[in-house]
Amino acid sequence: MVIEVEPEQPRPSLPADKGLAAQAKVPDTGQLGCFNNRQRMACKDIQQRFRGQDGHYSTRLAYRDNRDGTVSDLVTGLRWQQAHNAQRLSFTDAQSACSRLELADNRDWRLPTITELFSLSHWRHPEGPQRYIDERFFEFAEPGPEVLRNDPYRASHNVSMMGQTWSSTEYVGEIALNPDATHYFFFNFLDGRIKAAPGQGHTRLFYRCVSGEPWGDNLLQDNRNGTVTDAAMELMWQASDDGQPRDWSQALAYCEGLELAGYRDWRLPNIKQLQTLVDYRYSQPAIDPKRFRQQDKAGWFWSSTTHGENPAMASYICFGPCTSVEGEDVHGAGAQRSDPKTGNPARWRARGGQRDETRIFNYARCVRDVD
């Protein structure tokens, strides 16, 4: 069985130099609806200042159920373990479990990188609790109440948000809460966020194995006109942000109105496209310093994707440290979280057990498809 993403409703018409990309090298987010700052709306009725969001641009999302316990992603070429591994393991044990896996006459399994793992994230229904994976193809289940037994943040955690799943990507910076430990990024398929966790000690997370040629590395070319082309992902990026923090609708409008290097079809990237730009070899900031300029090294950058549990939130990437209200790096540069789309940051208290900071006014780095 193969399923490709299809619109849930007619797409709005866009200017002549904008439109829907039929093919892509980055899997689509699956988010097809449109939203204002509070709620879902028909894309045809959305106000001008919310134009250019994720739901206005569809790329390609295509899986094939191989009927042998594996699923092939026809965009990335990766082959995934279909089943949910219910036993949460340490990082080392998860890595070992994948390397020992024999499945579908294949022994070439490994723990995925964070970019590979995040390519599975699915953002189809951002209106309440959801699982950020396409359950038409992949199995996933909440853990039992025992998952909170040794959780240092159990006062603010609940079972329905404990979908953390290991990647093999190491954080090269230092997490303030445990500076001596080596941390690895994970994606949470129950709350839709990338963060980092210590690879030593009592940390136990889910895992899902992958096989195939590694996917997610960039192939960057400086066009020397204020743009950088990623030939691997077939995307062209703004080489330098303008250093102006904006709320979500302002960031959308900025990219929709950008004229750069003779092109006018710029847009705010969706969360999967933006995440492919993270270079996990760096942390101050987590982006290739030879080809990109980030004016605020501590900056966070908006995506065009509305976040899951609350339509008033949109997803962003911490290219700078992902900080608490005290300014400590608690999740790692290259992590991904959500902020309110608009409002006064001073009215927000620390969020979650790690006291996440709320900024609201984040930066924008615009993208377009390669011709």
RODO-2510 file (C-alpha; in nm, 4 decimals, decimal comma):
residues 371
     n   res          X          Y          Z
     1     m     0,0000     0,0000     0,0000
     2     v     0,1257     0,3472    -0,0911
     3     i    -0,0339     0,6667     0,0359
     4     e     0,0579     1,0106    -0,0892
     5     v    -0,0582     1,3270     0,0827
     6     e    -0,3799     1,4736    -0,0589
     7     p    -0,5503     1,8031     0,0326
     8     e    -0,8347     1,7830     0,2835
     9     q    -0,9902     2,0893     0,1190
    10     p    -0,9277     2,3013    -0,1922
    11     r    -0,6042     2,4981    -0,1782
    12     p    -0,6196     2,8782    -0,1903
    13     s    -0,4951     3,0442    -0,5041
    14     l    -0,1517     3,2033    -0,4682
    15     p     0,0322     3,4619    -0,6782
    16     a     0,1595     3,3357    -1,0105
    17     d     0,5147     3,2838    -0,8839
    18     k     0,4000     3,0834    -0,5830
    19     g     0,2322     2,7463    -0,5678
    20     l     0,2447     2,3806    -0,4732
    21     a     0,5571     2,1757    -0,5313
    22     a     0,4633     1,8389    -0,6765
    23     q     0,7914     1,6749    -0,5803
    24     a     1,0333     1,7370    -0,2972
    25     k     1,3405     1,5979    -0,1258
    26     v     1,2008     1,6732     0,2213
    27     p     0,8859     1,4816     0,3218
    28     d     0,5804     1,6981     0,3756
    29     t     0,4648     1,7704     0,7311
    30     g     0,1157     1,6442     0,6510
    31     q    -0,0345     1,9715     0,7800
    32     l    -0,3002     2,0648     0,5275
    33     g    -0,5253     2,3013     0,7212
    34     c    -0,4786     2,6753     0,7849
    35     f    -0,4855     2,8671     1,1137
    36     n    -0,4956     3,2176     1,2509
    37     n    -0,3585     3,3034     1,5954
    38     r    -0,6309     3,1088     1,7758
    39     q    -0,8091     2,8511     1,5636
    40     r    -0,8337     2,6535     1,2440
    41     m    -0,9921     2,8248     0,9442
    42     a    -1,0623     2,7354     0,5832
    43     c    -0,7544     2,8297     0,3829
    44     k    -0,9707     3,0306     0,1402
    45     d    -1,0957     3,2453     0,4304
    46     i    -0,7618     3,3127     0,5969
    47     q    -0,6590     3,6755     0,6427
    48     q    -0,3781     3,8125     0,4274
    49     r    -0,1382     3,8383     0,7205
    50     f    -0,1571     3,4600     0,7701
    51     r    -0,0803     3,3781     0,4082
    52     g     0,2224     3,1596     0,3403
    53     q     0,1793     2,9181     0,6309
    54     d     0,2447     2,5445     0,6092
    55     g    -0,1046     2,4614     0,4830
    56     h    -0,0597     2,6846     0,1792
    57     y     0,2288     2,4777     0,0446
    58     s     0,2160     2,1043    -0,0104
    59     t     0,5166     1,8957    -0,1067
    60     r     0,5254     1,5156    -0,1102
    61     l     0,4645     1,2563     0,1586
    62     a     0,4618     0,8945     0,0435
    63     y     0,4994     0,5702     0,2384
    64     r     0,4787     0,2100     0,1235
    65     d     0,3768    -0,0681     0,3591
    66     n     0,6094    -0,3522     0,2595
    67     r     0,3906    -0,6104     0,4393
    68     d     0,6969    -0,7541     0,6119
    69     g     0,7107    -0,5418     0,9254
    70     t     0,8800    -0,2511     0,7472
    71     v     0,7703     0,0753     0,5851
    72     s     0,9567     0,2498     0,3036
    73     d     0,9625     0,6288     0,2781
    74     l     0,9557     0,6954    -0,0963
    75     v     1,0854     1,0513    -0,0482
    76     t     1,3932     0,9833     0,1657
    77     g     1,4562     0,6263     0,0508
    78     l     1,4746     0,5088     0,4121
    79     r     1,3236     0,1804     0,5320
    80     w     1,1717     0,1877     0,8802
    81     q     1,0781    -0,0609     1,1458
    82     q     0,6991    -0,0543     1,1524
    83     a     0,6396    -0,1911     1,5015
    84     h     0,6486     0,0056     1,8227
    85     n     0,9199    -0,1111     2,0643
    86     a     0,7335    -0,0823     2,3917
    87     q     1,0363    -0,1327     2,6164
    88     r     1,2188     0,1927     2,6807
    89     l     1,5972     0,1523     2,6777
    90     s     1,9093     0,3459     2,7611
    91     f     2,0850     0,5091     2,4678
    92     t     2,3527     0,2389     2,4520
    93     d     2,0990    -0,0430     2,4713
    94     a     1,8800     0,1168     2,2036
    95     q     2,1781     0,1519     1,9742
    96     s     2,2690    -0,2102     2,0354
    97     a     1,9103    -0,3296     1,9820
    98     c     1,9014    -0,1721     1,6371
    99     s     2,2413    -0,3090     1,5389
   100     r     2,1262    -0,6615     1,6386
   101     l     1,7864    -0,6408     1,4711
   102     e     1,7038    -0,8965     1,2037
   103     l     1,3895    -0,7954     1,0181
   104     a     1,2553    -0,8588     0,6669
   105     d     1,5696    -1,0468     0,5594
   106     n     1,7731    -0,7413     0,6520
   107     r     2,0404    -0,7054     0,9220
   108     d     2,1541    -0,3543     0,8272
   109     w     1,9554    -0,1674     1,0929
   110     r     2,0724     0,1296     1,2978
   111     l     1,9495     0,4023     1,5292
   112     p     1,8464     0,6986     1,3094
   113     t     1,9963     1,0449     1,3188
   114     i     1,7691     1,3167     1,4530
   115     t     1,7067     1,4481     1,1001
   116     e     1,6074     1,1004     0,9820
   117     l     1,3840     1,0471     1,2863
   118     f     1,2219     1,3896     1,2514
   119     s     1,1389     1,3135     0,8890
   120     l     0,8695     1,0798     1,0305
   121     s     0,7025     1,3583     1,2269
   122     h     0,3417     1,4099     1,1203
   123     w     0,1496     1,7311     1,1837
   124     r    -0,1871     1,6567     1,0256
   125     h    -0,4246     1,7360     1,3133
   126     p    -0,3030     2,0283     1,5279
   127     e    -0,6214     2,0593     1,7365
   128     g    -0,5685     1,8761     2,0610
   129     p    -0,3655     1,5739     2,1763
   130     q    -0,2236     1,3705     1,8919
   131     r     0,0545     1,1344     1,7975
   132     y     0,3099     1,2944     1,5728
   133     i     0,3493     0,9917     1,3493
   134     d     0,1353     0,8587     1,0658
   135     e    -0,0563     0,5768     1,2358
   136     r    -0,1860     0,4506     0,9028
   137     f     0,1637     0,3029     0,8650
   138     f     0,3478     0,3081     1,1980
   139     e     0,2557     0,1625     1,5344
   140     f     0,2937     0,3766     1,8445
   141     a     0,1612     0,3510     2,2003
   142     e     0,1790     0,5496     2,5209
   143     p     0,3900     0,3996     2,7994
   144     g     0,2373     0,2830     3,1255
   145     p     0,2377     0,4833     3,4518
   146     e     0,5714     0,3274     3,5512
   147     v     0,7422     0,5649     3,3078
   148     l     0,7106     0,8443     3,5639
   149     r     0,8637     0,6478     3,8500
   150     n     1,2180     0,7844     3,8142
   151     d     1,1280     1,0963     3,6171
   152     p     1,2779     1,4065     3,7854
   153     y     1,0062     1,6187     3,6173
   154     r     0,7095     1,3979     3,7071
   155     a     0,5368     1,6934     3,8748
   156     s     0,4854     1,8520     3,5313
   157     h     0,4882     1,5369     3,3137
   158     n     0,2087     1,2913     3,2409
   159     v     0,1992     0,9600     3,0567
   160     s     0,0385     1,1079     2,7450
   161     m     0,3428     1,3261     2,6778
   162     m     0,6131     1,0611     2,7270
   163     g     0,6810     0,9640     2,3647
   164     q     1,0529     1,0453     2,3662
   165     t     1,2404     0,8402     2,1055
   166     w     1,6201     0,8221     2,0757
   167     s     1,8254     0,9413     1,7825
   168     s     2,1966     0,8784     1,7327
   169     t     2,2806     1,2506     1,7100
   170     e     2,5064     1,3788     1,9863
   171     y     2,4791     1,7325     2,1164
   172     v     2,8203     1,8974     2,0908
   173     g     2,7328     2,1724     2,3378
   174     e     2,6767     2,1531     2,7117
   175     i     2,3416     2,1081     2,8863
   176     a     2,3324     2,3149     3,2040
   177     l     2,1378     2,0620     3,4104
   178     n     2,3933     1,7843     3,3566
   179     p     2,7110     1,9391     3,2124
   180     d     2,9319     1,6306     3,2518
   181     a     2,7048     1,3937     3,0565
   182     t     2,7007     1,3297     2,6828
   183     h     2,3571     1,4202     2,5496
   184     y     2,1727     1,2838     2,2470
   185     f     1,8769     1,4369     2,0707
   186     f     1,5380     1,2677     2,0723
   187     f     1,2009     1,3397     1,9141
   188     n     0,8869     1,3111     2,1225
   189     f     0,6108     1,1528     1,9132
   190     l     0,3542     1,2456     2,1790
   191     d     0,4286     1,6161     2,2207
   192     g     0,6028     1,7018     1,8934
   193     r     0,9358     1,8367     2,0180
   194     i     1,3084     1,7725     1,9712
   195     k     1,5197     1,7930     2,2860
   196     a     1,8373     1,6353     2,4238
   197     a     1,8729     1,3758     2,6993
   198     p     2,1771     1,2305     2,8755
   199     g     2,3080     0,9091     2,7254
   200     q     2,4234     0,7863     3,0656
   201     g     2,2406     0,7266     3,3921
   202     h     1,8747     0,6331     3,4347
   203     t     1,7348     0,7843     3,1137
   204     r     1,5206     0,5322     2,9229
   205     l     1,3468     0,6269     2,5971
   206     f     1,1710     0,4550     2,3091
   207     y     1,3582     0,3692     1,9894
   208     r     1,2720     0,2877     1,6266
   209     c     1,5276     0,1407     1,3867
   210     v     1,6024     0,2436     1,0290
   211     s     1,7997     0,1070     0,7371
   212     g     1,9147     0,2410     0,4012
   213     e     2,1542     0,5044     0,2787
   214     p     2,1942     0,7838     0,5370
   215     w     1,9661     1,0781     0,4655
   216     g     1,9667     1,4394     0,5788
   217     d     2,3149     1,5723     0,4998
   218     n     2,3219     1,9047     0,3187
   219     l     2,5045     1,9834    -0,0036
   220     l     2,5492     2,3590     0,0220
   221     q     2,6629     2,6102    -0,2373
   222     d     2,7114     2,9809    -0,1684
   223     n     2,5571     3,1585    -0,4671
   224     r     2,7312     3,4860    -0,3723
   225     n     2,4105     3,6811    -0,4121
   226     g     2,2721     3,6550    -0,0594
   227     t     2,1459     3,2996    -0,1097
   228     v     2,2698     2,9462    -0,0431
   229     t     2,1466     2,6438    -0,2376
   230     d     2,1108     2,3046    -0,0715
   231     a     2,1333     2,0698    -0,3701
   232     a     2,0606     1,7665    -0,1505
   233     m     1,7208     1,9032    -0,0429
   234     e     1,6586     2,1123    -0,3563
   235     l     1,5997     2,4248    -0,1481
   236     m     1,7458     2,7753    -0,1690
   237     w     1,7955     2,9669     0,1552
   238     q     1,8428     3,3252     0,2577
   239     a     2,2102     3,3379     0,3530
   240     s     2,1621     3,5915     0,6331
   241     d     1,8586     3,6722     0,8400
   242     d     1,7790     4,0414     0,8798
   243     g     1,8191     4,0422     1,2581
   244     q     1,4605     4,1584     1,3174
   245     p     1,2542     3,9551     1,5676
   246     r     0,8896     3,9109     1,4715
   247     d     0,5794     3,7319     1,5893
   248     w     0,4490     3,4471     1,3743
   249     s     0,2229     3,6357     1,1340
   250     q     0,4899     3,9031     1,0873
   251     a     0,7441     3,6333     1,0008
   252     l     0,5034     3,4840     0,7455
   253     a     0,4458     3,8249     0,5860
   254     y     0,8168     3,9070     0,5783
   255     c     0,9071     3,5955     0,3794
   256     e     0,6041     3,6212     0,1501
   257     g     0,7075     3,9774     0,0630
   258     l     1,0823     3,9191     0,0320
   259     e     1,2591     4,0049    -0,2934
   260     l     1,6115     3,8626    -0,2992
   261     a     1,8559     3,7665    -0,5752
   262     g     1,5896     3,8269    -0,8396
   263     y     1,3380     3,5916    -0,6782
   264     r     1,0006     3,6755    -0,5263
   265     d     0,8745     3,3276    -0,4408
   266     w     1,0208     3,3114    -0,0901
   267     r     0,8270     3,1622     0,1999
   268     l     0,8710     3,0811     0,5677
   269     p     0,9931     2,7169     0,5804
   270     n     0,7815     2,4464     0,7340
   271     i     0,9248     2,2758     1,0399
   272     k     1,0756     1,9798     0,8532
   273     q     1,2458     2,2012     0,5964
   274     l     1,3829     2,4283     0,8697
   275     q     1,5154     2,1354     1,0708
   276     t     1,7192     2,0075     0,7737
   277     l     1,9192     2,3300     0,7938
   278     v     2,0427     2,2562     1,1461
   279     d     2,4095     2,1559     1,1461
   280     y     2,4606     1,9463     1,4579
   281     r     2,8373     1,9780     1,4351
   282     y     2,7949     2,3247     1,5844
   283     s     2,6109     2,4738     1,8778
   284     q     2,6874     2,8472     1,8866
   285     p     2,4754     2,8575     1,6707
   286     a     2,3829     2,5194     1,5189
   287     i     2,4247     2,6218     1,1553
   288     d     2,7106     2,6081     0,9030
   289     p     2,9106     2,9258     0,9810
   290     k     3,0917     2,9225     0,6467
   291     r     2,7756     2,9704     0,4445
   292     f     2,5169     3,1235     0,6749
   293     r     2,5086     3,4310     0,8953
   294     q     2,2949     3,4372     1,2078
   295     q     2,2962     3,7887     1,3438
   296     d     2,1836     3,6863     1,6919
   297     k     2,3803     3,3729     1,7819
   298     a     2,1291     3,2957     2,0555
   299     g     1,8366     3,3302     1,8146
   300     w     1,5396     3,1025     1,7570
   301     f     1,3689     3,0801     1,4179
   302     w     1,0026     3,0445     1,3284
   303     s     0,8610     2,7768     1,1017
   304     s     0,5323     2,8079     0,9149
   305     t     0,3918     2,5023     1,0977
   306     t     0,1231     2,5364     1,3632
   307     h     0,2087     2,3227     1,6639
   308     g     0,0015     2,0288     1,7795
   309     e    -0,1746     2,0606     2,1098
   310     n    -0,2747     2,4251     2,0656
   311     p    -0,3539     2,6124     1,7410
   312     a    -0,2328     2,9308     1,9128
   313     m     0,1221     2,7902     1,9047
   314     a     0,3694     2,7579     1,6176
   315     s     0,6833     2,5480     1,6027
   316     y     1,0361     2,6899     1,5939
   317     i     1,3976     2,5710     1,5952
   318     c     1,6518     2,6863     1,8533
   319     f     1,9560     2,7532     1,6379
   320     g     2,1017     2,9159     1,9475
   321     p     2,0851     2,7494     2,2902
   322     c     1,7362     2,6277     2,3848
   323     t     1,7045     2,8039     2,7155
   324     s     1,5119     2,8239     3,0396
   325     v     1,3894     3,1539     3,1812
   326     e     1,7210     3,1689     3,3680
   327     g     1,9055     3,1655     3,0339
   328     e     2,0532     2,8175     3,0790
   329     d     2,0729     2,5792     2,7834
   330     v     1,8339     2,3025     2,8910
   331     h     1,7511     2,1306     2,5599
   332     g     2,0425     2,1986     2,3242
   333     a     2,0965     2,4213     2,0211
   334     g     1,9199     2,2399     1,7382
   335     a     1,6221     2,1504     1,9572
   336     q     1,2679     2,2319     1,8452
   337     r     0,9801     2,3628     2,0546
   338     s     0,6745     2,5913     2,0203
   339     d     0,5882     2,9481     2,1131
   340     p     0,2624     3,1449     2,1214
   341     k     0,2068     3,3018     1,7813
   342     t     0,1519     3,6468     1,9263
   343     g     0,1353     3,8300     2,2581
   344     n     0,3560     3,9724     2,5298
   345     p     0,6373     3,7365     2,6402
   346     a     0,6466     3,9007     2,9835
   347     r     0,3024     3,7558     3,0584
   348     w     0,4279     3,4001     3,0277
   349     r     0,5745     3,2132     3,3209
   350     a     0,8347     2,9385     3,2927
   351     r     0,6878     2,6464     3,1000
   352     g     0,7344     2,2816     3,1968
   353     g     0,9679     2,1132     3,4394
   354     q     1,2759     2,2665     3,2798
   355     r     1,1263     2,6168     3,2979
   356     d     1,1316     2,6835     2,9251
   357     e     1,1637     3,0426     2,8138
   358     t     0,8928     3,2047     2,5979
   359     r     1,0067     3,4645     2,3424
   360     i     0,7255     3,4953     2,0824
   361     f     0,9370     3,7423     1,8831
   362     n     1,1660     3,5063     1,6947
   363     y     1,3599     3,5373     1,3687
   364     a     1,2866     3,4307     1,0122
   365     r     1,5126     3,2721     0,7514
   366     c     1,3265     3,2392     0,4230
   367     v     1,3377     2,9552     0,1735
   368     r     1,2284     2,8799    -0,1827
   369     d     1,2309     2,5748    -0,4061
   370     v     1,5225     2,5371    -0,6454
   371     d     1,4095     2,6020    -1,0030
***
